[in-house]
Amino acid sequence: MLSEFDLIQEYFQRLHHAAPPPVALGIGDDCALIAPTPGLQTAISSDMLVEGRHFFAGEDPQRLGHKALAVNLSDLAAMGARPVGFTLALALPSADRAWLHGFSSGLFALADAFNIALIGGDTTKGPLNICITVFGELRPGQALRRNAARAGDDIWISGTLGDARLALAGYRLELKEPLDAASQRAAAVRMHTPVPRVELGVLLAEQGIAHAAIDISDGLIGDLGHILKRSQVGATLDVDALPAGAILATQDTALRRAYTAAGGDDYELCFTAPVASRAAILAAAASVATPVTRVGRIEAQAGLRLVDADGAPLDLQLSSFDHFTS
């Protein structure tokens, strides 16, 4: 049977991988040591995934390893920070070798894609619970904060929305017309293995071409609402302009509107930027092969107004995910 320290050494301590700067000391001591890059600020964020709340029991461990890190990197992307390292706190019902191999493989495949190191954490026995804390860097004054939207800004969305929520509806048998097996699998890719938009977020911040940003985790209308509240502004959102995922785009209008506007689990970026930045935003997005779409505008009048493609008001009763009421 694996002990706690055997588990860490066998699956999470990568002795043959040198930790990239600014990590001065990684796993193996009471604390990790980070030597901050002169002139840069440190961005820190934590996210927790709980079995039965954020993922189904029996979830594929490799996909789970990817998603656990991806949702945290998405928070750094929303601030425009470059990732430098992360910690992992992991509660496990048992030290199952097959599960640990799959989970650590998915985790480190994404970590290697962004050249970041696991620098510490904790393990214990208990109900399956995964908590990651990520560390990033950016220059002072460059962070894409939620309170920085301005009246007249465009509202932009990266990538596409809604396929993750469609996949969840398929798993829960909520759809009037079930998806065929191939469509369910394709939609589920967005649910299980989201792509954190780190490169785009960094460019938006470093080039100073966006004002405010947030990652879309709980549903666009709720997450955009955080920007509006913090910035003390309102917005008009063209629901029919929202970029639907490839599978959701084949569904009826009502379902497409509901899942793009309030589906959740997309981990795309929603950001605001001045009209003068349009060309620069399109160029930045193209340089990192990430599609972006203008979907509305920030306004001085408080509140969020939903309209269709013709600008007519939509009375949609939608709500985003809440961790305690949903």
N, C-alpha and C positions, 0 to 999 in steps of 0.2 A: 504494500500500500504506500502511495506517495505521501511524504510529509509535506508541510507547508513550504519548507525551504527547498526540498527536492522539486516540488511542483514549479516554483519560481525559476530555479536554475535550469530545469529541463525545457520549459516552454516559453519563458519570458525574459531570461537573461541571455543576451546575444553577445557572447564574449568575442566573437570574430568580427563584430560590427563596431567600428569606432563611432562614438556619438558625435554628430556634427556640432560645430560651434553654434550657440554660446554655451553648450553643456560642458561643464568642467569635470563633473563627476556624476555618473549614472547609478544604476542599480548596484547594491552591495553594501551600503552603509546606512546609517540612521537617517540621513537626508541626502538628497541630490544637491549638487551645486551648479548654479547657473551664473555665468559671468556676463552680465548684460552688455550688449553692444553700446559703446559710448554714443550718446546723443539720441538713443532710441528709448521709447517707452515699452513696457511689458503689458501685453493684453492677456487676460486669464479668464477662462470660462469652464464651467462644469455642467455635465448632463448625466442623468441617471436613466438607465433602462431596466425596468422591472418586469419579470416574467408574469404574463397574465394581464398586464396593464399596457405595456408598450410593445410586446411581441407575444406570439402564441407559445404555449408550452410545446416543447419538442422542436422548436425552430432550428433550422440547419445552422450549426455552430460557425461555419466559415462565413456565411452571410451575416450572421450576428456580429462576428468580430469586425467585419467591414463596417456595418451600420453603426456600431457603438462608437467608432472613431469618426466616421463620416459626419454624424450629427454634431459632434463637437467642433470639427474643422469648419463646419458651416457657420458656426457662431463667429469664428475668427474671420471668415470670408465677409460676413456682414459688417465687420468693423474695418475691413481693409488691412488686416494684420497678416504678416507672414508667419506660418507655424514654425516653432523651433523644438518642441518636445511635448510629452504628455505623461501623466501618471494614470494608473489603473487600480481601482479598488474593486475586488471581485469576490462575491459570496457565491459558493457552490454547494449544491446538495451533496456532491461526492466528487472525488478527484478522478474523474473518468478520463483515461488517456485518449481515447478516440475523440471525445468532445474537446479536450484541451488542444489536441493537435489541430483540429479544424478551426477552432476559435482563434488560436494564435496565428494560424496561417492567414486567415482573412484579415486579422488586425494588422499584421506586419506587412502584408502585400500593399495595403493602403498607406501605411506609414512610410514604406520605402518609396512609394510614388511621390511623396512630398518631402523625402529626405529628412524625416524627423525620428527621434529616438524615444523609446519608452524609458523613462528615467527613474521610476519608482512606483510605489503604491502599497497595496496590502491585499492579502487573501484570507478568507475564513470560511468556515462551513456554515451554511444557512440556505434559505430560499434563493434561487438564482437572481442575482442583482448585480448590475454592471454600472460602475460610476467612473467616468473618465474626466480628468481635468487637463485642458490643453493650455499651452503657453505660446504666445506669439509676440512679434515685435513690429513696431511702426514708429514713424517720426511724430513728435509732439505736434498736435494741431491737425493731423491728417485723418484721424479716426472718423469713420462714417457713423455719426451718432444719431439716435432716434429723434433728438430734439432740434435737428438742424434743417428740417424741411421748410421751404419758403413759398408763400403764395406766388403762383405763376410757374412753379416747377412742373416739369413732366413727371409722370409716374411710369416707371419701367419695370418689366419682369424679365428675368433670365429664363432660358429654357422653356419648358412646358409644365402645365399644371394638371392635376386631376387623375392621372393614371394610378397613382398609389391608392387614392381613396376608392377608385373603381375596383382595384384588386381586392381591397378589404371588403367591399360590398359583395364581391363574388365569393369570398371565403365565408362570409356570414349569411349567404343565401338571401341577400336583401334585394336583389335585382328581379324585376318582373320577367325579364328575358335573360336567363343565365348566359354568361359568356361561354364561347366554345373553349376547349382546353388550350389551344394555341394562344388565343387572346388573353386568357387568364394568366398564362405564364408570362406573356410579354408585358402585361400591365404590372405583374408582380415584381418584375425587375426593378421598377421605380420604387416600389414599396420596400423591398429588401436591401437594395444596394444603391442608395442615393449617391449622387455625385456632388461633393462640396465644391462650390464655385470660388475657390480660393484665388485662382489666377485673376479672374475678373474683378473680385473685390479689391485685390491689391492694386490693380491698375486704376480703378475708379478713385481710390484714395491717393495713390502716389501722384497721379496726374491732376488731382484736384478738380475732377469733372463731375462729381456727384456731391450732393449735400448730405442726405440722410439715407440710411439703409437698415434692413432687417432681413433675417432669413425666414422663409415661409415654412414653419414647422406645424403650426396649429390651424392653418387656414388663412388665406389671403386677407379676408375682410377683418378678421381679428388681429392679425399681425400688422396690417396697415393701420388699423385703429390705434395701435401703440404709438406709431409715428405721429399720427394726427393729434393724439392726446398730449404727448410730450412736446410737440412743436406748437401746440395751441393754434392749429389750423384745421381746415376741412378739406374735402376732396370730392370730385366727381369721377366715378370709375365706370368705364365702358365695359360691361360684363361680356359683351359679344366679341370684344377685342382680345379677351384673355386667351393666351395660347394653350389650347387643349392638347393633352398627350395623344399619341397616335391612336391608341385604342379608344380613349374617351371621345375623340373626334368623330367616331362612327356611331355614337349614341345619339339619342334624341336631344332636342334643345334644352329641355328642362333639366335633364340629368347633367348635361355639359355645363350649363350655367351654375348649377349647385356645386358640382365637384371642382370646377376651376376656381370659383369664388370662395369656397369654404371647405374644401376637401381635407387639407392637411397632409403632413408627411411628405411634402414635395422637396423641401430643402433647396429651393431656388432662392434667388435674391430678389427682393422688392426694393427699389431705390428711387430717390427723387433727384432731379437734376435740372438746371436752368435750360431754357430752350436753346441758348447759345451753345450748349454742350452736345447737341444731337449728333453732329458729324463725328466728334471725338469719341463719343460713346460707341457708335457703330464701328468705328475703326478699332477701338480697344477690344470690343467683343469679338470682332472678326479675327484679331491677332491671337486670341486664345480659343478660337473655334467654339464660341458660346453664343447661340442666338439670343437676341434681346428684342423686346416688343414694348412699344409705348401703349399704355392702357388707360391713361387718365391724366388728370391735372390736380395740383394742389391749389386750394382756394382759401381766401381769408375767412369766408363764412364757415362756422363750425359744422361738424356732422359729415357723414359719408353718404353721398347720393349715388345710387346705382341706376345706370341708363343702358338702353339697348343700342344697337348699331346706328339707329336713326336719332339718337339723343333723347328718346322718350323715356320717362321715369319707369323703373321696374319696382314692383312691390314684391320683393323676394324675402321670405321669412327664413333667413339663414343664420346660423351661429357656428363659430369655430370651436375647436376642441378645448376643453378646460380640464385640467388634471384632477379636479375634485368634484365637478358637477357633470362631466360628460360620462 
